[in-house]
Amino acid sequence: MKEINDIKELTYDYIEEYVAAKGKDDIEWLVSHLDKEVKPDKKGNKRRISFIELRKEFILKYIPELMPEKKPKEPTMYERMELLRAKLK
């Protein structure tokens, strides 16, 4: 099995091969996503899980070190104004 070093290298073929090698419980985990309810689309229609969502769940479960780190949140305009207000005092 090919080694994955980046989240973008992960394909469905790799996921399928990986869980098949792990065993029955892991195959059941993957197949359970066929009927998994996900957030409806913008029009409110039901939809199936996308590959991007499946890939994210796979990485969180099996290879969490590949999950990209969250970027620090920039302060909002209002938070920045509050900092300026504090300097006035």
C-alpha positions, 0 to 999 in steps of 0.5 A: 500500500502506498504511503500517504504524506498529504491529504490531497494524495488520498483517493477513494481507492486508497481508502477502500484498500486500507479498510479492507486490509484492516478488517470487517469492523473497518469495512462496516465503518466505510459502508455505513457512510452510504446511509449516513445523513449529512447536512442538506444542500443550499436548497434543502435537498437531501444529499449523500456524503461527498468524497471530501467529507468522507476523506475528512472522516477517514483521516480523523479516524485513521491518520489524524496527523495528516489533518491540516492545522487550523489557521489562527483566526484574524480579529474582527473589525469590531475587536480591532476597534475595541483595541483602539478604544482601549488605547484612548483611555 
